[in-house]
Amino acid sequence: MKNKSDMTEGDFQKLIRICMNDLSIQRTLLENEMQAQRDDLRTLEQDEAIDNLERRIMLIKKDYDHYADYIDPAYSEEKIEY
């Protein structure tokens, strides 16, 4: 296993952006699922499912905000080369 110190700054920024994109997708999927739950007739099970989805969305938002602190605004996505 390699350490972060073995990674270039560009690789690290790509990794952070991939992570943030993944978190954004997860959040969108959960928000869509929550809206579908809300569109159905309300039951106690649905209320519990909505609460669970809200907690998961909150955790994703917390992770997203944490990783956003690592993004270097000077690093442009246009510089990505494979």
C-alpha positions, 0 to 999 in steps of 0.5 A: 500500500502506498502512502499519500506522500507517494502521490503527486498533488495533481493525483491527490486533487483528482482523488478528492474531486472523484470522492466529491463527485461520488458523494454528490451522486450518493446524495442525489440518489438518496434525495430522490429516494426520499422524495419517492418515499414522501410521494407515497402514502405516509405510514410509520415505516415510511416516516422511519425510512425518511428519517434514516435517509435524512441521517444518511444525507446529513453524513454525506454532506458532512463528508463532502464539506470535510473533503471540500477543504482539501480542494486547491482552487488553483488546481484546474480540472483542465490539467488532468492528463491520463 
